[in-house]
Each structure stands twice: as C-alpha cells, then as structure tokens.
C-alpha cells in the first residue's frame, strides 16, 4: 500500500510539473510601434533613405529620424512573422517565443532582435546588425497599436 501511495504521489507531482511548464503562448500578432529607445548607426544602412540625422561631433555616426512600424501578420504557436518598415523601406521578419513565454528572438534581412515580453502590449527589445558596409544597434520598447 505504501508503494501505491508513493507512485500516486509521483504521478501527481509529474502532472503538476508538466502543467507548470506549459505556459500560455503570448499573442504578438498586430501592429507595433517603437516607444522609448536608443539607437546609433555607422555607415549607409538600408533605411538611410527614410531619414537620418548626424550625431554631433561624429562624421560617420547617425540616428534614424523615420518612424518604424512592425507588423506581425501571422503566428503559429511560438513562431511569428511579418515585416518592419520605415518611410521608404520594408524588411521581412521571422521570430520565435521562448518556452516560458517571456523572451523572443527575431531576424530581419540583415540583423537580429532579442528581447522580453513585458506584457500583452509591450515588448522590450535590442537589435544588432553588421554588414561589410554598415552597422547598427538599438534598444527600446515596442508598443502594440490599438
């Protein structure tokens, strides 16, 4: 009888552990716009035609002046895809959400994003890219448009 109780307890523990691991997948479909953030560019990035401004005292460094829009058109489970656009340029994106539902990664056509899912309407991200002719970094918030 003692073995039956031990096995029953183990089964309940395993079922409870499985439930704890199974997180609800956040829905990221929709339109997102950058909120607070910081970015800097070095060289002729893909989005330069959309607008950049020089960094004071630096010849090669610039910042973007164009508004970016992220659109995640589709999502299947923890994977999603869409695009992000500036005034004159658009790039395709693919992404994945971690098993715990708290982190994500994305790639566009020349760089990578990583970040955390703050809540249903806020993503905290960082972006990096480097090519033979340019490089860029950015960190900020993406806010869901309603």
N, CA, C and O atoms as a GROMACS GRO file, in nm:
protein
  584
    1UNK      N    1   0.082  -0.120   0.000
    1UNK     CA    2   0.000   0.000   0.000
    1UNK      C    3   0.087   0.127   0.000
    1UNK      O    4   0.054   0.226  -0.064
    2UNK      N    5   0.196   0.120   0.073
    2UNK     CA    6   0.286   0.233   0.079
    2UNK      C    7   0.341   0.265  -0.060
    2UNK      O    8   0.355   0.382  -0.094
    3UNK      N    9   0.371   0.164  -0.142
    3UNK     CA   10   0.423   0.183  -0.278
    3UNK      C   11   0.318   0.248  -0.367
    3UNK      O   12   0.351   0.332  -0.450
    4UNK      N   13   0.192   0.207  -0.351
    4UNK     CA   14   0.084   0.265  -0.431
    4UNK      C   15   0.072   0.414  -0.402
    4UNK      O   16   0.058   0.495  -0.494
    5UNK      N   17   0.078   0.451  -0.275
    5UNK     CA   18   0.072   0.594  -0.239
    5UNK      C   19   0.191   0.670  -0.296
    5UNK      O   20   0.175   0.782  -0.345
    6UNK      N   21   0.309   0.613  -0.289
    6UNK     CA   22   0.430   0.678  -0.340
    6UNK      C   23   0.420   0.698  -0.491
    6UNK      O   24   0.454   0.804  -0.543
    7UNK      N   25   0.372   0.595  -0.561
    7UNK     CA   26   0.357   0.606  -0.706
    7UNK      C   27   0.250   0.709  -0.739
    7UNK      O   28   0.268   0.790  -0.831
    8UNK      N   29   0.140   0.709  -0.666
    8UNK     CA   30   0.033   0.807  -0.687
    8UNK      C   31   0.084   0.949  -0.665
    8UNK      O   32   0.051   1.040  -0.741
    9UNK      N   33   0.164   0.968  -0.559
    9UNK     CA   34   0.222   1.099  -0.532
    9UNK      C   35   0.317   1.143  -0.642
    9UNK      O   36   0.319   1.260  -0.681
   10UNK      N   37   0.395   1.050  -0.692
   10UNK     CA   38   0.488   1.080  -0.802
   10UNK      C   39   0.412   1.120  -0.928
   10UNK      O   40   0.450   1.214  -0.997
   11UNK      N   41   0.304   1.047  -0.958
   11UNK     CA   42   0.221   1.080  -1.076
   11UNK      C   43   0.165   1.221  -1.062
   11UNK      O   44   0.170   1.298  -1.158
   12UNK      N   45   0.112   1.256  -0.946
   12UNK     CA   46   0.057   1.391  -0.924
   12UNK      C   47   0.166   1.497  -0.937
   12UNK      O   48   0.143   1.605  -0.992
   13UNK      N   49   0.285   1.467  -0.886
   13UNK     CA   50   0.396   1.560  -0.896
   13UNK      C   51   0.435   1.581  -1.042
   13UNK      O   52   0.459   1.694  -1.083
   14UNK      N   53   0.441   1.474  -1.119
   14UNK     CA   54   0.477   1.486  -1.260
   14UNK      C   55   0.371   1.562  -1.339
   14UNK      O   56   0.404   1.644  -1.424
   15UNK      N   57   0.245   1.536  -1.312
   15UNK     CA   58   0.137   1.607  -1.381
   15UNK      C   59   0.142   1.755  -1.347
   15UNK      O   60   0.127   1.840  -1.435
   16UNK      N   61   0.162   1.787  -1.221
   16UNK     CA   62   0.172   1.926  -1.178
   16UNK      C   63   0.291   1.995  -1.240
   16UNK      O   64   0.281   2.112  -1.279
   17UNK      N   65   0.404   1.926  -1.251
   17UNK     CA   66   0.523   1.983  -1.314
   17UNK      C   67   0.501   2.010  -1.461
   17UNK      O   68   0.546   2.112  -1.513
   18UNK      N   69   0.431   1.919  -1.529
   18UNK     CA   70   0.401   1.940  -1.671
   18UNK      C   71   0.313   2.063  -1.689
   18UNK      O   72   0.334   2.141  -1.782
   19UNK      N   73   0.216   2.080  -1.604
   19UNK     CA   74   0.128   2.196  -1.611
   19UNK      C   75   0.206   2.324  -1.587
   19UNK      O   76   0.183   2.425  -1.653
   20UNK      N   77   0.299   2.320  -1.492
   20UNK     CA   78   0.378   2.440  -1.462
   20UNK      C   79   0.465   2.479  -1.581
   20UNK      O   80   0.487   2.598  -1.605
   21UNK      N   81   0.514   2.380  -1.657
   21UNK     CA   82   0.598   2.410  -1.773
   21UNK      C   83   0.517   2.460  -1.891
   21UNK      O   84   0.569   2.536  -1.973
   22UNK      N   85   0.392   2.420  -1.900
   22UNK     CA   86   0.308   2.458  -2.014
   22UNK      C   87   0.256   2.600  -1.993
   22UNK      O   88   0.155   2.619  -1.925
   23UNK      N   89   0.322   2.697  -2.051
   23UNK     CA   90   0.282   2.837  -2.040
   23UNK      C   91   0.192   2.874  -2.156
   23UNK      O   92   0.205   2.819  -2.266
   24UNK      N   93   0.101   2.966  -2.133
   24UNK     CA   94   0.019   3.017  -2.241
   24UNK      C   95   0.108   3.100  -2.334
   24UNK      O   96   0.186   3.183  -2.288
   25UNK      N   97   0.096   3.077  -2.463
   25UNK     CA   98   0.179   3.148  -2.560
   25UNK      C   99   0.122   3.288  -2.582
   25UNK      O  100   0.005   3.301  -2.618
   26UNK      N  101   0.202   3.391  -2.561
   26UNK     CA  102   0.153   3.528  -2.586
   26UNK      C  103   0.119   3.547  -2.733
   26UNK      O  104   0.189   3.496  -2.821
   27UNK      N  105   0.013   3.620  -2.760
   27UNK     CA  106  -0.026   3.654  -2.897
   27UNK      C  107   0.040   3.786  -2.933
   27UNK      O  108   0.010   3.890  -2.874
   28UNK      N  109   0.133   3.782  -3.030
   28UNK     CA  110   0.203   3.904  -3.070
   28UNK      C  111   0.153   3.958  -3.203
   28UNK      O  112   0.205   4.059  -3.251
   29UNK      N  113   0.053   3.894  -3.263
   29UNK     CA  114   0.002   3.943  -3.391
   29UNK      C  115  -0.050   4.085  -3.376
   29UNK      O  116  -0.109   4.122  -3.274
   30UNK      N  117  -0.025   4.166  -3.480
   30UNK     CA  118  -0.074   4.302  -3.478
   30UNK      C  119   0.034   4.401  -3.520
   30UNK      O  120   0.139   4.363  -3.572
   31UNK      N  121   0.004   4.528  -3.497
   31UNK     CA  122   0.094   4.637  -3.534
   31UNK      C  123   0.158   4.694  -3.409
   31UNK      O  124   0.090   4.720  -3.310
   32UNK      N  125   0.289   4.711  -3.414
   32UNK     CA  126   0.368   4.760  -3.301
   32UNK      C  127   0.450   4.881  -3.346
   32UNK      O  128   0.501   4.883  -3.458
   33UNK      N  129   0.463   4.979  -3.259
   33UNK     CA  130   0.543   5.098  -3.290
   33UNK      C  131   0.646   5.119  -3.179
   33UNK      O  132   0.618   5.093  -3.062
   34UNK      N  133   0.764   5.167  -3.216
   34UNK     CA  134   0.865   5.193  -3.113
   34UNK      C  135   0.822   5.303  -3.016
   34UNK      O  136   0.765   5.404  -3.055
   35UNK      N  137   0.851   5.279  -2.890
   35UNK     CA  138   0.834   5.380  -2.786
   35UNK      C  139   0.971   5.431  -2.748
   35UNK      O  140   1.054   5.459  -2.835
   36UNK      N  141   0.994   5.443  -2.622
   36UNK     CA  142   1.123   5.490  -2.572
   36UNK      C  143   1.235   5.400  -2.624
   36UNK      O  144   1.220   5.278  -2.626
   37UNK      N  145   1.346   5.460  -2.666
   37UNK     CA  146   1.456   5.379  -2.715
   37UNK      C  147   1.581   5.459  -2.745
   37UNK      O  148   1.582   5.582  -2.736
   38UNK      N  149   1.686   5.386  -2.782
   38UNK     CA  150   1.814   5.446  -2.819
   38UNK      C  151   1.870   5.368  -2.937
   38UNK      O  152   1.860   5.245  -2.941
   39UNK      N  153   1.929   5.438  -3.032
   39UNK     CA  154   1.989   5.371  -3.147
   39UNK      C  155   2.101   5.456  -3.206
   39UNK      O  156   2.105   5.578  -3.189
   40UNK      N  157   2.192   5.388  -3.275
   40UNK     CA  158   2.302   5.457  -3.342
   40UNK      C  159   2.345   5.375  -3.462
   40UNK      O  160   2.344   5.252  -3.458
   41UNK      N  161   2.384   5.444  -3.569
   41UNK     CA  162   2.419   5.381  -3.696
   41UNK      C  163   2.558   5.425  -3.738
   41UNK      O  164   2.601   5.536  -3.707
   42UNK      N  165   2.627   5.336  -3.809
   42UNK     CA  166   2.757   5.370  -3.866
   42UNK      C  167   2.759   5.316  -4.008
   42UNK      O  168   2.767   5.195  -4.028
   43UNK      N  169   2.752   5.404  -4.106
   43UNK     CA  170   2.754   5.362  -4.246
   43UNK      C  171   2.617   5.371  -4.311
   43UNK      O  172   2.520   5.411  -4.247
   44UNK      N  173   2.610   5.335  -4.438
   44UNK     CA  174   2.486   5.351  -4.516
   44UNK      C  175   2.387   5.235  -4.497
   44UNK      O  176   2.380   5.145  -4.580
   45UNK      N  177   2.311   5.238  -4.389
   45UNK     CA  178   2.216   5.131  -4.360
   45UNK      C  179   2.102   5.129  -4.462
   45UNK      O  180   2.083   5.225  -4.536
   46UNK      N  181   2.028   5.018  -4.466
   46UNK     CA  182   1.918   5.001  -4.561
   46UNK      C  183   1.810   5.108  -4.547
   46UNK      O  184   1.747   5.147  -4.646
   47UNK      N  185   1.789   5.156  -4.427
   47UNK     CA  186   1.680   5.252  -4.402
   47UNK      C  187   1.727   5.397  -4.409
   47UNK      O  188   1.651   5.486  -4.372
   48UNK      N  189   1.848   5.424  -4.455
   48UNK     CA  190   1.902   5.560  -4.457
   48UNK      C  191   1.818   5.656  -4.541
   48UNK      O  192   1.807   5.774  -4.508
   49UNK      N  193   1.758   5.606  -4.651
   49UNK     CA  194   1.677   5.691  -4.738
   49UNK      C  195   1.550   5.739  -4.670
   49UNK      O  196   1.487   5.835  -4.714
   50UNK      N  197   1.512   5.671  -4.562
   50UNK     CA  198   1.392   5.711  -4.488
   50UNK      C  199   1.418   5.829  -4.395
   50UNK      O  200   1.324   5.891  -4.345
   51UNK      N  201   1.544   5.859  -4.372
   51UNK     CA  202   1.579   5.974  -4.290
   51UNK      C  203   1.673   5.941  -4.177
   51UNK      O  204   1.645   5.853  -4.095
   52UNK      N  205   1.786   6.012  -4.173
   52UNK     CA  206   1.880   6.001  -4.062
   52UNK      C  207   1.931   6.140  -4.028
   52UNK      O  208   1.918   6.234  -4.106
   53UNK      N  209   1.989   6.152  -3.910
   53UNK     CA  210   2.049   6.278  -3.866
   53UNK      C  211   2.187   6.248  -3.810
   53UNK      O  212   2.206   6.144  -3.746
   54UNK      N  213   2.283   6.338  -3.833
   54UNK     CA  214   2.418   6.314  -3.781
   54UNK      C  215   2.422   6.324  -3.628
   54UNK      O  216   2.345   6.397  -3.566
   55UNK      N  217   2.515   6.248  -3.569
   55UNK     CA  218   2.542   6.259  -3.427
   55UNK      C  219   2.644   6.373  -3.411
   55UNK      O  220   2.745   6.374  -3.480
   56UNK      N  221   2.617   6.465  -3.323
   56UNK     CA  222   2.703   6.583  -3.305
   56UNK      C  223   2.848   6.543  -3.279
   56UNK      O  224   2.878   6.462  -3.191
   57UNK      N  225   2.938   6.601  -3.359
   57UNK     CA  226   3.080   6.579  -3.342
   57UNK      C  227   3.133   6.450  -3.403
   57UNK      O  228   3.251   6.418  -3.386
   58UNK      N  229   3.049   6.376  -3.472
   58UNK     CA  230   3.090   6.248  -3.533
   58UNK      C  231   3.059   6.251  -3.682
   58UNK      O  232   2.947   6.282  -3.721
   59UNK      N  233   3.157   6.219  -3.764
   59UNK     CA  234   3.136   6.221  -3.909
   59UNK      C  235   3.052   6.106  -3.960
   59UNK      O  236   2.965   6.126  -4.045
   60UNK      N  237   3.074   5.985  -3.909
   60UNK     CA  238   3.009   5.867  -3.966
   60UNK      C  239   2.884   5.823  -3.890
   60UNK      O  240   2.801   5.753  -3.947
   61UNK      N  241   2.869   5.862  -3.765
   61UNK     CA  242   2.758   5.813  -3.684
   61UNK      C  243   2.631   5.894  -3.707
   61UNK      O  244   2.635   6.016  -3.721
   62UNK      N  245   2.518   5.822  -3.711
   62UNK     CA  246   2.389   5.886  -3.738
   62UNK      C  247   2.282   5.820  -3.652
   62UNK      O  248   2.303   5.714  -3.593
   63UNK      N  249   2.166   5.885  -3.647
   63UNK     CA  250   2.047   5.826  -3.585
   63UNK      C  251   1.933   5.833  -3.686
   63UNK      O  252   1.934   5.918  -3.775
   64UNK      N  253   1.836   5.743  -3.672
   64UNK     CA  254   1.719   5.744  -3.761
   64UNK      C  255   1.623   5.855  -3.720
   64UNK      O  256   1.606   5.883  -3.602
   65UNK      N  257   1.562   5.919  -3.819
   65UNK     CA  258   1.457   6.017  -3.793
   65UNK      C  259   1.321   5.967  -3.840
   65UNK      O  260   1.219   6.029  -3.812
   66UNK      N  261   1.320   5.855  -3.911
   66UNK     CA  262   1.196   5.798  -3.963
   66UNK      C  263   1.125   5.714  -3.857
   66UNK      O  264   1.190   5.650  -3.774
   67UNK      N  265   0.994   5.713  -3.861
   67UNK     CA  266   0.914   5.627  -3.774
   67UNK      C  267   0.916   5.485  -3.831
   67UNK      O  268   0.895   5.466  -3.951
   68UNK      N  269   0.940   5.388  -3.747
   68UNK     CA  270   0.934   5.247  -3.786
   68UNK      C  271   0.802   5.187  -3.742
   68UNK      O  272   0.747   5.227  -3.639
   69UNK      N  273   0.751   5.092  -3.818
   69UNK     CA  274   0.629   5.019  -3.783
   69UNK      C  275   0.658   4.871  -3.800
   69UNK      O  276   0.711   4.828  -3.903
   70UNK      N  277   0.623   4.794  -3.699
   70UNK     CA  278   0.639   4.648  -3.703
   70UNK      C  279   0.500   4.586  -3.717
   70UNK      O  280   0.409   4.619  -3.642
   71UNK      N  281   0.486   4.496  -3.814
   71UNK     CA  282   0.358   4.426  -3.833
   71UNK      C  283   0.384   4.276  -3.828
   71UNK      O  284   0.454   4.222  -3.914
   72UNK      N  285   0.328   4.211  -3.729
   72UNK     CA  286   0.336   4.066  -3.719
   72UNK      C  287   0.204   4.013  -3.771
   72UNK      O  288   0.103   4.013  -3.700
   73UNK      N  289   0.205   3.966  -3.896
   73UNK     CA  290   0.083   3.926  -3.966
   73UNK      C  291   0.032   3.789  -3.928
   73UNK      O  292  -0.089   3.765  -3.925
   74UNK      N  293   0.123   3.698  -3.898
   74UNK     CA  294   0.083   3.560  -3.871
   74UNK      C  295   0.157   3.508  -3.748
   74UNK      O  296   0.267   3.553  -3.716
   75UNK      N  297   0.093   3.414  -3.680
   75UNK     CA  298   0.155   3.347  -3.567
   75UNK      C  299   0.101   3.205  -3.560
   75UNK      O  300  -0.020   3.183  -3.567
   76UNK      N  301   0.191   3.110  -3.547
   76UNK     CA  302   0.155   2.970  -3.525
   76UNK      C  303   0.230   2.923  -3.402
   76UNK      O  304   0.352   2.905  -3.406
   77UNK      N  305   0.159   2.903  -3.293
   77UNK     CA  306   0.224   2.865  -3.169
   77UNK      C  307   0.323   2.971  -3.127
   77UNK      O  308   0.288   3.089  -3.113
   78UNK      N  309   0.447   2.930  -3.107
   78UNK     CA  310   0.550   3.022  -3.061
   78UNK      C  311   0.628   3.087  -3.174
   78UNK      O  312   0.722   3.162  -3.148
   79UNK      N  313   0.593   3.062  -3.300
   79UNK     CA  314   0.660   3.129  -3.413
   79UNK      C  315   0.568   3.236  -3.472
   79UNK      O  316   0.446   3.222  -3.470
   80UNK      N  317   0.629   3.342  -3.524
   80UNK     CA  318   0.552   3.451  -3.585
   80UNK      C  319   0.633   3.513  -3.696
   80UNK      O  320   0.755   3.495  -3.702
   81UNK      N  321   0.567   3.587  -3.785
   81UNK     CA  322   0.636   3.651  -3.896
   81UNK      C  323   0.557   3.770  -3.946
   81UNK      O  324   0.438   3.784  -3.920
   82UNK      N  325   0.628   3.855  -4.019
   82UNK     CA  326   0.567   3.977  -4.072
   82UNK      C  327   0.674   4.064  -4.132
   82UNK      O  328   0.761   4.017  -4.206
   83UNK      N  329   0.669   4.195  -4.099
   83UNK     CA  330   0.765   4.289  -4.156
   83UNK      C  331   0.782   4.408  -4.062
   83UNK      O  332   0.702   4.432  -3.972
   84UNK      N  333   0.890   4.481  -4.087
   84UNK     CA  334   0.902   4.613  -4.024
   84UNK      C  335   0.942   4.710  -4.134
   84UNK      O  336   1.017   4.676  -4.225
   85UNK      N  337   0.890   4.832  -4.122
   85UNK     CA  338   0.906   4.931  -4.229
   85UNK      C  339   0.942   5.066  -4.172
   85UNK      O  340   0.900   5.104  -4.062
   86UNK      N  341   1.022   5.139  -4.250
   86UNK     CA  342   1.044   5.281  -4.226
   86UNK      C  343   0.972   5.354  -4.339
   86UNK      O  344   0.895   5.291  -4.412
   87UNK      N  345   0.993   5.481  -4.354
   87UNK     CA  346   0.918   5.558  -4.454
   87UNK      C  347   0.936   5.505  -4.596
   87UNK      O  348   0.841   5.509  -4.675
   88UNK      N  349   1.055   5.455  -4.632
   88UNK     CA  350   1.082   5.415  -4.770
   88UNK      C  351   1.134   5.273  -4.786
   88UNK      O  352   1.171   5.234  -4.897
   89UNK      N  353   1.139   5.195  -4.678
   89UNK     CA  354   1.200   5.062  -4.685
   89UNK      C  355   1.123   4.965  -4.597
   89UNK      O  356   1.074   5.002  -4.490
   90UNK      N  357   1.112   4.841  -4.642
   90UNK     CA  358   1.046   4.737  -4.564
   90UNK      C  359   1.132   4.612  -4.566
   90UNK      O  360   1.197   4.582  -4.666
   91UNK      N  361   1.133   4.539  -4.455
   91UNK     CA  362   1.207   4.413  -4.445
   91UNK      C  363   1.117   4.307  -4.384
   91UNK      O  364   1.036   4.337  -4.296
   92UNK      N  365   1.132   4.184  -4.430
   92UNK     CA  366   1.059   4.072  -4.372
   92UNK      C  367   1.122   4.032  -4.240
   92UNK      O  368   1.243   4.046  -4.220
   93UNK      N  369   1.038   3.983  -4.149
   93UNK     CA  370   1.081   3.936  -4.017
   93UNK      C  371   1.030   3.796  -3.991
   93UNK      O  372   0.922   3.760  -4.037
   94UNK      N  373   1.106   3.716  -3.919
   94UNK     CA  374   1.057   3.592  -3.860
   94UNK      C  375   1.099   3.592  -3.714
   94UNK      O  376   1.202   3.650  -3.680
   95UNK      N  377   1.020   3.528  -3.628
   95UNK     CA  378   1.054   3.528  -3.487
   95UNK      C  379   1.003   3.405  -3.415
   95UNK      O  380   0.923   3.328  -3.468
   96UNK      N  381   1.052   3.388  -3.292
   96UNK     CA  382   1.010   3.277  -3.207
   96UNK      C  383   1.005   3.325  -3.062
   96UNK      O  384   1.082   3.411  -3.020
   97UNK      N  385   0.912   3.267  -2.988
   97UNK     CA  386   0.892   3.298  -2.846
   97UNK      C  387   0.944   3.180  -2.766
   97UNK      O  388   0.922   3.065  -2.803
   98UNK      N  389   1.013   3.208  -2.656
   98UNK     CA  390   1.070   3.103  -2.571
   98UNK      C  391   0.960   3.018  -2.509
   98UNK      O  392   0.843   3.057  -2.504
   99UNK      N  393   1.000   2.900  -2.461
   99UNK     CA  394   0.905   2.807  -2.400
   99UNK      C  395   0.836   2.870  -2.279
   99UNK      O  396   0.717   2.846  -2.256
  100UNK      N  397   0.907   2.951  -2.203
  100UNK     CA  398   0.846   3.014  -2.085
  100UNK      C  399   0.755   3.132  -2.121
  100UNK      O  400   0.688   3.187  -2.034
  101UNK      N  401   0.753   3.172  -2.251
  101UNK     CA  402   0.665   3.280  -2.295
  101UNK      C  403   0.710   3.418  -2.255
  101UNK      O  404   0.633   3.514  -2.266
  102UNK      N  405   0.835   3.431  -2.207
  102UNK     CA  406   0.882   3.560  -2.157
  102UNK      C  407   0.986   3.625  -2.246
  102UNK      O  408   1.013   3.745  -2.231
  103UNK      N  409   1.046   3.549  -2.338
  103UNK     CA  410   1.153   3.603  -2.422
  103UNK      C  411   1.121   3.575  -2.569
  103UNK      O  412   1.041   3.488  -2.601
  104UNK      N  413   1.186   3.652  -2.658
  104UNK     CA  414   1.168   3.629  -2.801
  104UNK      C  415   1.296   3.662  -2.874
  104UNK      O  416   1.383   3.733  -2.824
  105UNK      N  417   1.307   3.607  -2.994
  105UNK     CA  418   1.413   3.641  -3.088
  105UNK      C  419   1.348   3.664  -3.223
  105UNK      O  420   1.246   3.603  -3.255
  106UNK      N  421   1.408   3.753  -3.304
  106UNK     CA  422   1.360   3.780  -3.439
  106UNK      C  423   1.482   3.807  -3.527
  106UNK      O  424   1.587   3.848  -3.479
  107UNK      N  425   1.465   3.782  -3.657
  107UNK     CA  426   1.565   3.825  -3.754
  107UNK      C  427   1.494   3.896  -3.867
  107UNK      O  428   1.385   3.856  -3.909
  108UNK      N  429   1.557   4.003  -3.917
  108UNK     CA  430   1.509   4.066  -4.040
  108UNK      C  431   1.607   4.025  -4.150
  108UNK      O  432   1.670   3.920  -4.138
  109UNK      N  433   1.621   4.102  -4.252
  109UNK     CA  434   1.703   4.061  -4.365
  109UNK      C  435   1.853   4.084  -4.344
  109UNK      O  436   1.934   4.037  -4.424
  110UNK      N  437   1.891   4.156  -4.237
  110UNK     CA  438   2.034   4.176  -4.213
  110UNK      C  439   2.070   4.192  -4.066
  110UNK      O  440   2.183   4.231  -4.035
  111UNK      N  441   1.980   4.162  -3.975
  111UNK     CA  442   2.011   4.179  -3.834
  111UNK      C  443   1.926   4.093  -3.744
  111UNK      O  444   1.837   4.022  -3.790
  112UNK      N  445   1.954   4.100  -3.614
  112UNK     CA  446   1.883   4.018  -3.516
  112UNK      C  447   1.827   4.103  -3.402
  112UNK      O  448   1.885   4.204  -3.363
  113UNK      N  449   1.714   4.059  -3.352
  113UNK     CA  450   1.648   4.120  -3.237
  113UNK      C  451   1.642   4.015  -3.126
  113UNK      O  452   1.629   3.896  -3.155
  114UNK      N  453   1.651   4.057  -3.003
  114UNK     CA  454   1.621   3.970  -2.889
  114UNK      C  455   1.555   4.057  -2.784
  114UNK      O  456   1.576   4.179  -2.780
  115UNK      N  457   1.475   3.994  -2.700
  115UNK     CA  458   1.410   4.076  -2.600
  115UNK      C  459   1.318   3.998  -2.508
  115UNK      O  460   1.316   3.875  -2.509
  116UNK      N  461   1.244   4.073  -2.429
  116UNK     CA  462   1.150   4.015  -2.334
  116UNK      C  463   1.009   4.068  -2.362
  116UNK      O  464   0.990   4.178  -2.413
  117UNK      N  465   0.913   3.985  -2.328
  117UNK     CA  466   0.772   4.023  -2.340
  117UNK      C  467   0.732   4.080  -2.204
  117UNK      O  468   0.716   4.006  -2.107
  118UNK      N  469   0.717   4.211  -2.198
  118UNK     CA  470   0.686   4.280  -2.073
  118UNK      C  471   0.542   4.251  -2.032
  118UNK      O  472   0.515   4.215  -1.918
  119UNK      N  473   0.450   4.268  -2.126
  119UNK     CA  474   0.308   4.237  -2.105
  119UNK      C  475   0.245   4.222  -2.244
  119UNK      O  476   0.316   4.223  -2.344
  120UNK      N  477   0.114   4.207  -2.251
  120UNK     CA  478   0.047   4.184  -2.380
  120UNK      C  479   0.066   4.296  -2.481
  120UNK      O  480   0.047   4.275  -2.601
  121UNK      N  481   0.102   4.415  -2.434
  121UNK     CA  482   0.111   4.531  -2.523
  121UNK      C  483   0.249   4.595  -2.528
  121UNK      O  484   0.265   4.701  -2.587
  122UNK      N  485   0.351   4.533  -2.466
  122UNK     CA  486   0.484   4.591  -2.461
  122UNK      C  487   0.592   4.484  -2.479
  122UNK      O  488   0.594   4.384  -2.408
  123UNK      N  489   0.681   4.508  -2.574
  123UNK     CA  490   0.799   4.424  -2.594
  123UNK      C  491   0.923   4.509  -2.569
  123UNK      O  492   0.931   4.621  -2.619
  124UNK      N  493   1.017   4.458  -2.494
  124UNK     CA  494   1.144   4.526  -2.467
  124UNK      C  495   1.248   4.455  -2.553
  124UNK      O  496   1.272   4.336  -2.535
  125UNK      N  497   1.311   4.527  -2.647
  125UNK     CA  498   1.398   4.461  -2.745
  125UNK      C  499   1.534   4.529  -2.757
  125UNK      O  500   1.551   4.645  -2.719
  126UNK      N  501   1.628   4.455  -2.811
  126UNK     CA  502   1.756   4.509  -2.858
  126UNK      C  503   1.781   4.452  -2.997
  126UNK      O  504   1.743   4.338  -3.027
  127UNK      N  505   1.844   4.531  -3.082
  127UNK     CA  506   1.869   4.495  -3.222
  127UNK      C  507   2.016   4.517  -3.253
  127UNK      O  508   2.076   4.614  -3.208
  128UNK      N  509   2.076   4.427  -3.331
  128UNK     CA  510   2.211   4.446  -3.381
  128UNK      C  511   2.219   4.399  -3.526
  128UNK      O  512   2.154   4.302  -3.565
  129UNK      N  513   2.300   4.468  -3.604
  129UNK     CA  514   2.336   4.416  -3.736
  129UNK      C  515   2.473   4.470  -3.774
  129UNK      O  516   2.515   4.579  -3.734
  130UNK      N  517   2.539   4.388  -3.852
  130UNK     CA  518   2.669   4.429  -3.903
  130UNK      C  519   2.684   4.369  -4.043
  130UNK      O  520   2.661   4.249  -4.063
  131UNK      N  521   2.721   4.454  -4.138
  131UNK     CA  522   2.746   4.411  -4.275
  131UNK      C  523   2.884   4.463  -4.314
  131UNK      O  524   2.946   4.536  -4.236
  132UNK      N  525   2.933   4.429  -4.430
  132UNK     CA  526   3.064   4.484  -4.471
  132UNK      C  527   3.066   4.637  -4.483
  132UNK      O  528   3.173   4.698  -4.478
  133UNK      N  529   2.948   4.700  -4.499
  133UNK     CA  530   2.945   4.845  -4.521
  133UNK      C  531   2.884   4.926  -4.406
  133UNK      O  532   2.901   5.048  -4.402
  134UNK      N  533   2.815   4.861  -4.314
  134UNK     CA  534   2.749   4.938  -4.207
  134UNK      C  535   2.723   4.851  -4.085
  134UNK      O  536   2.735   4.729  -4.088
  135UNK      N  537   2.687   4.919  -3.978
  135UNK     CA  538   2.648   4.850  -3.855
  135UNK      C  539   2.547   4.937  -3.781
  135UNK      O  540   2.544   5.059  -3.797
  136UNK      N  541   2.466   4.871  -3.700
  136UNK     CA  542   2.362   4.943  -3.625
  136UNK      C  543   2.330   4.868  -3.496
  136UNK      O  544   2.339   4.746  -3.490
  137UNK      N  545   2.294   4.944  -3.394
  137UNK     CA  546   2.245   4.888  -3.269
  137UNK      C  547   2.128   4.972  -3.221
  137UNK      O  548   2.121   5.092  -3.247
  138UNK      N  549   2.036   4.907  -3.152
  138UNK     CA  550   1.920   4.978  -3.097
  138UNK      C  551   1.864   4.898  -2.980
  138UNK      O  552   1.872   4.775  -2.979
  139UNK      N  553   1.810   4.967  -2.884
  139UNK     CA  554   1.734   4.905  -2.776
  139UNK      C  555   1.616   4.995  -2.746
  139UNK      O  556   1.628   5.118  -2.749
  140UNK      N  557   1.502   4.936  -2.717
  140UNK     CA  558   1.385   5.017  -2.687
  140UNK      C  559   1.263   4.933  -2.660
  140UNK      O  560   1.272   4.813  -2.635
  141UNK      N  561   1.150   4.997  -2.664
  141UNK     CA  562   1.022   4.931  -2.642
  141UNK      C  563   0.942   4.930  -2.771
  141UNK      O  564   0.946   5.026  -2.848
  142UNK      N  565   0.870   4.822  -2.795
  142UNK     CA  566   0.768   4.818  -2.900
  142UNK      C  567   0.634   4.814  -2.830
  142UNK      O  568   0.611   4.732  -2.742
  143UNK      N  569   0.544   4.906  -2.870
  143UNK     CA  570   0.412   4.919  -2.809
  143UNK      C  571   0.306   4.878  -2.910
  143UNK      O  572   0.307   4.923  -3.024
  144UNK      N  573   0.213   4.793  -2.867
  144UNK     CA  574   0.107   4.747  -2.955
  144UNK      C  575   0.012   4.862  -2.987
  144UNK      O  576  -0.038   4.929  -2.896
  145UNK      N  577  -0.014   4.885  -3.116
  145UNK     CA  578  -0.114   4.984  -3.156
  145UNK      C  579  -0.252   4.925  -3.133
  145UNK      O  580  -0.275   4.808  -3.160
  146UNK      N  581  -0.341   5.007  -3.083
  146UNK     CA  582  -0.478   4.959  -3.057
  146UNK      C  583  -0.575   5.031  -3.145
  146UNK      O  584  -0.695   5.005  -3.139
   0.00000   0.00000   0.00000
